[in-house]
Amino acid sequence: MSDLMWFIMIGFLFAMLGMIFFRLGWHIWKKQRINLIISYHSGKVSEGNKQAYCTLFGIGILLMGIGFLLSGICTVFNHSVLVFVPMAVGLVFGSALLITAIMKYNR
């Protein structure tokens, strides 16, 4: 299989994964669907903090999805290692928000 076909397949997979994460983050953030989060992490959150927890957690997942989506789009058009930069940035900032939300509200 040619290199171009591999880049297109990887780009498509990253874009699909990005759309899944984006949709999951949107539902957690905007629709306050705390039941989409693992019950171990959401079980100890008080009723007063559920909105703030869902906001931070949802935005974190959304950032990860945007990073994957941008990397997937860039992979199709640019065949270099730099296409992984948006994914890495999204994962770092998204994970930081997830960890912040868990440490702050999961008590």
N, C-alpha and C positions, 0 to 999 in steps of 0.2 A: 504494500500500500504506500502511496506517495506521502511525502511530508505534509503537503498541503491538505490532504484528506485527514491526517491526524490532527492538524491544527483546527480544522473545521469541526471535527468531532469533539475535541476538547473544549473548544469555544462554545459549542452547542450545550455540552454537559454543564459547563460553568454557568451559562445563561439560564438554563433550566433550574439549577440549584439556586441561583440568585433570585429567580422569580418565586420559588417556593419559600425561601427565607424572607423575601420582601412581603409576601402575602401573610405569612405567619406573624411577622413583626407588626404589620398593619392591624391585624385582628387583635393582637395583644394590646397594642398601644391605643388605637382609636375605639375599639369596641369593648375594651376592658375584659377580654376573655382570659381570665387567670387560669381557667381550667386547661388551657393549652400548654401551660408550664408544668413541669414535673411536680407532683404533689409534695415531694420532699422539700422543694424550694419554696413553694407557695403555701404550704400548710401552716407555717408559723407566722405568716404575715397577718397583722391585726386588720380588722375591718376598716379602720380609719386610714391605714397606710396602703390599702390595696390599689387605689388609683395612682398614687405616686410610684408604687412598685411596678405596676403594669406599664406606666409611662416610660420609666427608665429601662425596663427589661425589653419592651417592645421596640424602642428606639435603637437599643443595642443590636437586636436581631435584624432590624431594618437596615442598619449600617453594614452589617455583614452581608446581607442580600444585595445591597447596592454595590459593594466591593466585588462580589462574585459576578454580578451582572455586567459591570464595566470590564472586568477581566475577560469575560466570555466574548463580549463584543470586540474588545481590542485584540484578542487572540486570532479572530478571523481575518482582521486587516493587517496586523503587525506580527511577524513571526520572530519575536525575540523574547528574551527573559524579562524584559521590562513590562510585559503584559501582566505579570504577577504582582506588580506594585499596588494597583488598586485593591486587589484581593487582600494583600498583606495589611494595607492601611485599614481597610474595613474590618478585618479580623481583629486587629490590635485595638482600635477604638471601640468596636462593638463588644469585645471581651471585657474591656475596661469598664464599660457601662454595666454589663451583666454582673461583674464582680462587685462593683459599687452598689448596685441594687440589692444583691444578696447580702452583702456585709451590713448595709444600712438598715434594711427592713426585715430581714429574716432572723428574728430573735424570738 
